[in-house]
Amino acid sequence: MGTKIPESVLVVIHTPALQVLVLERADHPGFWQSVTGSKDVADEPLEETCRREVLEETGIDAARYRLCDWKLTNRYEIYQHWRHRYPDGVTHNTEYVFGLLVPEVLDVALAPREHLGYAWLDWREAAERCFSWSNVEAIRQLPARVRACEAGPADGAEEPDA
């Protein structure tokens, strides 16, 4: 059995106009998603997991933009064919949802072993394209979540360079 930690992040990367970045999985062509990834170590702060995964999967430096913890947690059963990645007996993953506000559509440098392509789509179209129920639901909540994040402080984000 593996050693993967059953705690992950889902990062909905979006513009002020609610254009959402979606990525096509390399291991399942035709399956689209937002940035996702598990903690590397148990005590890795979730914000750091977000920044690391966004950089690895897209080349975007999330530390330059507004990262917002949506305080939304999903717990789901790990697909049987992926359980070998986790310690014996682990059957569920806990996913923490974040939003990353970027000022405009950005160029993306894909990790070729993880993704085949990317698209910036209107939030409604992005939700329709995603295969994961938790990703679909997160994107559908984007308009309300953006308003809530604008009202509160960012989680460790710096203001973008002027």
N, C-alpha and C positions, 0 to 999 in steps of 0.2 A: 504494500500500500504506500501511498504518497504522503507528503508532508504539507500539502497546500492548506492554508488557513481558511476556514469557512466564513470569512468576513470579507465583503467586497464593497466597492463603490460603483455607482452609476453616475456619470457626469454628463448632464445635458448641456452641450456647448451651443450658445445661441447669441444672436445679435439683438440690438434694441428693437429691430423690426420683426423679431421672432422668427428669423431664419435659423434653422437647426441643422447642425452637422450630424450626418449619419454615415456609418462606415459599413462596408460589405465584408463579412467574415471570409477569411481565406479557407478555413476548414469546413465551411458550409456556404458555398457560393449561392447567392440569391437571398441570404439571410442578412438583414441590415440591423444595426444597433447604434446606440451612443457609445461613448468610451466606457469601458468597464474594466475592472481588475481587482484582484485580491491583495490584501496586505502582504508585504514581504516578510514581516516579523510581527509577532503578536502585539507588541507595544508601539507599532508604527501609528502615529496620529492619522486619522482619516483624511485630514486636509493634505497631509504629505502623500498619502496613497493617491489621492486625486491628482496632485501636481505631477507625481511620477508617471502615473498611467497616461495622463494627457500628453506629456512630453514624449513618452515611449511610442504611443500609438499615432500621434499626429504631428509631432515636432513643435507644437504650440507650447510656449512657456506660460503656464497658467499663473505663475507668480506675478505676471505683469497685468493681470486682469482681475475682475471681481468674481471671486469664488464664494458662493452662498450655500450654506448648509440648509437644506429644505426641511430638516427635522422630520424626514419621511424615511421609515424603515420598512423593508419587505423581508419576509422570511419565506423561503420556498424550498421544495425538495430538489436536491441535486439530481440531474439526469443520471440514470444507472450507468450509462457508458462513460461518464466522467468521474464516477466515485473513486476509481483507482488512484486519482490524484490526491485524495484526502486520506487522513489517518483512518484506521479500522473503525467502523461503527459510525462514522460521520455520514449523515444522510441529508442534512439541511444546511443551507447557507443563509446568512443575514446580510442584506444589501442596504447600504446607506446612500441616499440620493442627494446629489448636489447639482447646482446650476453654475455654469461659468459664462459670464457675460463678456463678450468680446465686442469691440466697437464696430466691426464690419465683417463681412465675409473674408476669411483669411485663406491663404494658400496652406495646404496640408502636405506634410511629408509622411506618407504611410509607412508603417512597419510591414514590409512585404510578407513576413511569415504570419502576420495576424490579419491583414486586410488587403482586399483586392482593389477596392475603389472607395470613393467618397462622394457625397453630394451635400450641398447646402439647399435645404428645402423649407418652404413655408411650414410652420409647426403642424398644421393639420395633415399635410402630405407626409411629413416626417413620421408622425404617429402611425399613419396607415402603412408605412413601409416597414416598420419595425416588427420583428417576430416575437419578441419577449413581451408578455403581458405587463410586466412591471415597467418596462421601457415605454410602452404605448401609454400607460396610465400617467407616467411622469411627464411625458411630452404634452399630453392633453391638459395637464395642470399648469403648464408653463405660463400662460397669461396671468393667472392669479399668483403664482409663485414669484414672478418678476415684480409685481406690485408689492408683495410682502418683503422681498429682499431690498427693494429700493427704500423701504421705510426703516429698515434695520441696518446694523453694521455688517460689513463683510467679514468673513471668517479668515483672517490672516492675509487678506489680499492687499496688494499695493495698488495705488492708482496707476493707470497706464501712463507711459511716458508721453509728454505733450509734443 
